[in-house]
Amino acid sequence: MEDYAIAYIKAQKAALDSIPVEQVAELIRKFKNAWSDDRQIFVFGNGGSGANASHFVTDLGKSASDVVKKPFRCLSLNDNGPWMTAIGNDYSYQEVFSRQLMNYGRAGDLVFTLSVSGNSPNLVAAFEWAKANGLYTIALVGAKRGQLAELADFVIVIDSTHYGRVEDAHMGICHMICYAFVEHQVNMGNDK
């Protein structure tokens, strides 16, 4: 089992090394702009990526918001189980995120999804709706890229197809966004 753990950590380091630093810096600026412009930020994903979406919104809405002049207006679309099941039951599971965006989303808002495959039909449907309605779309995906990489206005690709490693790298990016505000007070112009 030690050999397995060593190999896993080595592969995890390679996934982390594939994070494009310049793109992460640009992504932080996009969140700063959304905050400055008082835009709503919608975050969502499936499975582990859905859990990461909720985790990220908790950190952004609480920890990062604690140190900025006004709180981030952020919402995880994964966090209303009854609404999601009503949409899934009455319409289709493919619409669990797009139908929530129909209620909340406005042109100029930011839509942020995490997906290892980049091909989940419900995420693709949400991005299609968002783009048709003037929302800015950001996707974190794995090496397969998928449809989301083609649809997104901004995409970061992790060079791995392993679900655990990609999800860990995505969460690392989410933490970098949050801690750019918490530790470096990006909102104060100190964003180099």
Contacts in CASP RR format, 6 or more apart in sequence:
PFRMAT RR
TARGET T0000
AUTHOR 0000-0000-0000
METHOD contacts of the structure
MODEL  1
MEDYAIAYIKAQKAALDSIPVEQVAELIRKFKNAWSDDRQIFVFGNGGSG
ANASHFVTDLGKSASDVVKKPFRCLSLNDNGPWMTAIGNDYSYQEVFSRQ
LMNYGRAGDLVFTLSVSGNSPNLVAAFEWAKANGLYTIALVGAKRGQLAE
LADFVIVIDSTHYGRVEDAHMGICHMICYAFVEHQVNMGNDK
11 160 0 8 1.000
11 162 0 8 1.000
11 165 0 8 1.000
12 165 0 8 1.000
12 168 0 8 1.000
14 159 0 8 1.000
14 160 0 8 1.000
15 158 0 8 1.000
15 159 0 8 1.000
15 160 0 8 1.000
15 162 0 8 1.000
15 165 0 8 1.000
15 166 0 8 1.000
15 168 0 8 1.000
15 169 0 8 1.000
16 168 0 8 1.000
16 169 0 8 1.000
16 172 0 8 1.000
18 157 0 8 1.000
18 158 0 8 1.000
18 159 0 8 1.000
18 160 0 8 1.000
18 169 0 8 1.000
19 156 0 8 1.000
19 158 0 8 1.000
19 169 0 8 1.000
19 172 0 8 1.000
19 173 0 8 1.000
20 156 0 8 1.000
20 157 0 8 1.000
23 154 0 8 1.000
23 156 0 8 1.000
24 156 0 8 1.000
24 173 0 8 1.000
24 176 0 8 1.000
24 177 0 8 1.000
26 154 0 8 1.000
27 138 0 8 1.000
27 154 0 8 1.000
27 156 0 8 1.000
27 173 0 8 1.000
27 177 0 8 1.000
28 176 0 8 1.000
28 177 0 8 1.000
28 180 0 8 1.000
28 186 0 8 1.000
28 191 0 8 1.000
29 191 0 8 1.000
30 110 0 8 1.000
30 136 0 8 1.000
30 138 0 8 1.000
30 154 0 8 1.000
31 41 0 8 1.000
31 60 0 8 1.000
31 72 0 8 1.000
31 110 0 8 1.000
31 177 0 8 1.000
31 181 0 8 1.000
32 181 0 8 1.000
32 186 0 8 1.000
32 187 0 8 1.000
32 191 0 8 1.000
33 39 0 8 1.000
34 41 0 8 1.000
34 72 0 8 1.000
34 109 0 8 1.000
34 110 0 8 1.000
35 68 0 8 1.000
35 70 0 8 1.000
35 72 0 8 1.000
35 187 0 8 1.000
36 187 0 8 1.000
37 108 0 8 1.000
38 70 0 8 1.000
38 73 0 8 1.000
39 73 0 8 1.000
39 108 0 8 1.000
39 109 0 8 1.000
39 110 0 8 1.000
40 73 0 8 1.000
40 74 0 8 1.000
40 75 0 8 1.000
40 104 0 8 1.000
40 105 0 8 1.000
40 106 0 8 1.000
40 109 0 8 1.000
40 110 0 8 1.000
41 57 0 8 1.000
41 60 0 8 1.000
41 72 0 8 1.000
41 73 0 8 1.000
41 74 0 8 1.000
41 75 0 8 1.000
41 109 0 8 1.000
41 110 0 8 1.000
41 112 0 8 1.000
42 74 0 8 1.000
42 75 0 8 1.000
42 77 0 8 1.000
42 100 0 8 1.000
42 101 0 8 1.000
42 104 0 8 1.000
42 105 0 8 1.000
42 109 0 8 1.000
42 110 0 8 1.000
42 111 0 8 1.000
42 112 0 8 1.000
42 135 0 8 1.000
43 53 0 8 1.000
43 56 0 8 1.000
43 57 0 8 1.000
43 74 0 8 1.000
43 75 0 8 1.000
43 76 0 8 1.000
43 77 0 8 1.000
43 78 0 8 1.000
43 112 0 8 1.000
43 113 0 8 1.000
43 114 0 8 1.000
44 50 0 8 1.000
44 53 0 8 1.000
44 76 0 8 1.000
44 77 0 8 1.000
44 78 0 8 1.000
44 97 0 8 1.000
44 112 0 8 1.000
44 113 0 8 1.000
44 123 0 8 1.000
44 126 0 8 1.000
45 52 0 8 1.000
45 53 0 8 1.000
45 78 0 8 1.000
45 97 0 8 1.000
45 113 0 8 1.000
45 114 0 8 1.000
45 115 0 8 1.000
45 120 0 8 1.000
45 123 0 8 1.000
46 115 0 8 1.000
46 120 0 8 1.000
46 122 0 8 1.000
46 123 0 8 1.000
48 163 0 8 1.000
48 167 0 8 1.000
49 113 0 8 1.000
49 114 0 8 1.000
49 115 0 8 1.000
49 116 0 8 1.000
49 167 0 8 1.000
49 170 0 8 1.000
50 76 0 8 1.000
50 78 0 8 1.000
50 114 0 8 1.000
51 78 0 8 1.000
52 114 0 8 1.000
52 167 0 8 1.000
52 170 0 8 1.000
52 171 0 8 1.000
52 174 0 8 1.000
53 76 0 8 1.000
53 77 0 8 1.000
53 78 0 8 1.000
53 112 0 8 1.000
53 113 0 8 1.000
53 114 0 8 1.000
54 76 0 8 1.000
54 78 0 8 1.000
54 79 0 8 1.000
55 171 0 8 1.000
55 174 0 8 1.000
56 76 0 8 1.000
56 114 0 8 1.000
56 171 0 8 1.000
56 174 0 8 1.000
56 177 0 8 1.000
56 178 0 8 1.000
57 74 0 8 1.000
57 75 0 8 1.000
57 76 0 8 1.000
57 79 0 8 1.000
59 174 0 8 1.000
59 175 0 8 1.000
59 178 0 8 1.000
60 72 0 8 1.000
60 74 0 8 1.000
60 177 0 8 1.000
60 178 0 8 1.000
61 71 0 8 1.000
61 72 0 8 1.000
61 74 0 8 1.000
63 178 0 8 1.000
63 182 0 8 1.000
64 72 0 8 1.000
64 177 0 8 1.000
64 178 0 8 1.000
64 179 0 8 1.000
64 181 0 8 1.000
64 182 0 8 1.000
65 71 0 8 1.000
65 72 0 8 1.000
66 182 0 8 1.000
67 181 0 8 1.000
67 182 0 8 1.000
67 185 0 8 1.000
67 187 0 8 1.000
68 181 0 8 1.000
68 185 0 8 1.000
68 187 0 8 1.000
69 187 0 8 1.000
75 104 0 8 1.000
77 96 0 8 1.000
77 97 0 8 1.000
77 100 0 8 1.000
77 101 0 8 1.000
77 126 0 8 1.000
78 84 0 8 1.000
80 100 0 8 1.000
83 100 0 8 1.000
84 96 0 8 1.000
84 100 0 8 1.000
87 95 0 8 1.000
87 96 0 8 1.000
87 99 0 8 1.000
87 100 0 8 1.000
88 95 0 8 1.000
88 96 0 8 1.000
91 99 0 8 1.000
93 121 0 8 1.000
93 122 0 8 1.000
94 121 0 8 1.000
94 122 0 8 1.000
94 125 0 8 1.000
95 122 0 8 1.000
95 125 0 8 1.000
96 122 0 8 1.000
97 122 0 8 1.000
97 123 0 8 1.000
97 125 0 8 1.000
97 126 0 8 1.000
98 122 0 8 1.000
98 125 0 8 1.000
98 126 0 8 1.000
98 128 0 8 1.000
98 129 0 8 1.000
98 130 0 8 1.000
101 111 0 8 1.000
101 126 0 8 1.000
101 129 0 8 1.000
101 130 0 8 1.000
101 133 0 8 1.000
101 135 0 8 1.000
102 129 0 8 1.000
105 130 0 8 1.000
105 133 0 8 1.000
105 135 0 8 1.000
106 135 0 8 1.000
107 133 0 8 1.000
107 134 0 8 1.000
107 135 0 8 1.000
108 134 0 8 1.000
108 135 0 8 1.000
108 136 0 8 1.000
109 135 0 8 1.000
109 136 0 8 1.000
110 135 0 8 1.000
110 136 0 8 1.000
110 138 0 8 1.000
111 126 0 8 1.000
111 127 0 8 1.000
111 130 0 8 1.000
111 135 0 8 1.000
111 136 0 8 1.000
111 137 0 8 1.000
111 138 0 8 1.000
112 137 0 8 1.000
112 138 0 8 1.000
112 139 0 8 1.000
112 140 0 8 1.000
113 123 0 8 1.000
113 126 0 8 1.000
113 127 0 8 1.000
113 137 0 8 1.000
113 138 0 8 1.000
113 139 0 8 1.000
113 140 0 8 1.000
113 148 0 8 1.000
114 139 0 8 1.000
114 140 0 8 1.000
114 167 0 8 1.000
114 170 0 8 1.000
114 174 0 8 1.000
115 123 0 8 1.000
115 139 0 8 1.000
115 140 0 8 1.000
115 141 0 8 1.000
115 142 0 8 1.000
115 148 0 8 1.000
116 141 0 8 1.000
116 142 0 8 1.000
116 144 0 8 1.000
116 161 0 8 1.000
116 163 0 8 1.000
116 164 0 8 1.000
116 166 0 8 1.000
116 167 0 8 1.000
117 141 0 8 1.000
117 142 0 8 1.000
117 144 0 8 1.000
117 146 0 8 1.000
118 124 0 8 1.000
118 139 0 8 1.000
118 141 0 8 1.000
118 142 0 8 1.000
118 144 0 8 1.000
118 145 0 8 1.000
118 146 0 8 1.000
118 147 0 8 1.000
118 148 0 8 1.000
118 149 0 8 1.000
119 144 0 8 1.000
119 146 0 8 1.000
119 147 0 8 1.000
119 148 0 8 1.000
120 148 0 8 1.000
123 139 0 8 1.000
123 148 0 8 1.000
124 147 0 8 1.000
124 148 0 8 1.000
124 151 0 8 1.000
127 137 0 8 1.000
127 139 0 8 1.000
127 148 0 8 1.000
127 151 0 8 1.000
127 152 0 8 1.000
128 151 0 8 1.000
130 136 0 8 1.000
130 137 0 8 1.000
131 137 0 8 1.000
131 151 0 8 1.000
131 153 0 8 1.000
136 153 0 8 1.000
136 154 0 8 1.000
137 151 0 8 1.000
137 152 0 8 1.000
137 153 0 8 1.000
137 154 0 8 1.000
138 152 0 8 1.000
138 153 0 8 1.000
138 154 0 8 1.000
138 155 0 8 1.000
139 148 0 8 1.000
139 149 0 8 1.000
139 151 0 8 1.000
139 152 0 8 1.000
139 154 0 8 1.000
139 155 0 8 1.000
139 156 0 8 1.000
140 155 0 8 1.000
140 156 0 8 1.000
140 158 0 8 1.000
140 170 0 8 1.000
140 173 0 8 1.000
141 148 0 8 1.000
141 149 0 8 1.000
141 155 0 8 1.000
141 156 0 8 1.000
141 157 0 8 1.000
141 158 0 8 1.000
141 166 0 8 1.000
142 157 0 8 1.000
142 158 0 8 1.000
142 159 0 8 1.000
142 160 0 8 1.000
142 161 0 8 1.000
142 166 0 8 1.000
143 157 0 8 1.000
143 158 0 8 1.000
143 159 0 8 1.000
143 160 0 8 1.000
143 161 0 8 1.000
143 166 0 8 1.000
144 161 0 8 1.000
145 155 0 8 1.000
145 157 0 8 1.000
148 155 0 8 1.000
149 155 0 8 1.000
149 157 0 8 1.000
156 173 0 8 1.000
158 165 0 8 1.000
158 166 0 8 1.000
158 169 0 8 1.000
158 170 0 8 1.000
160 166 0 8 1.000
160 169 0 8 1.000
180 186 0 8 1.000
180 191 0 8 1.000
181 187 0 8 1.000
184 190 0 8 1.000
184 191 0 8 1.000
END
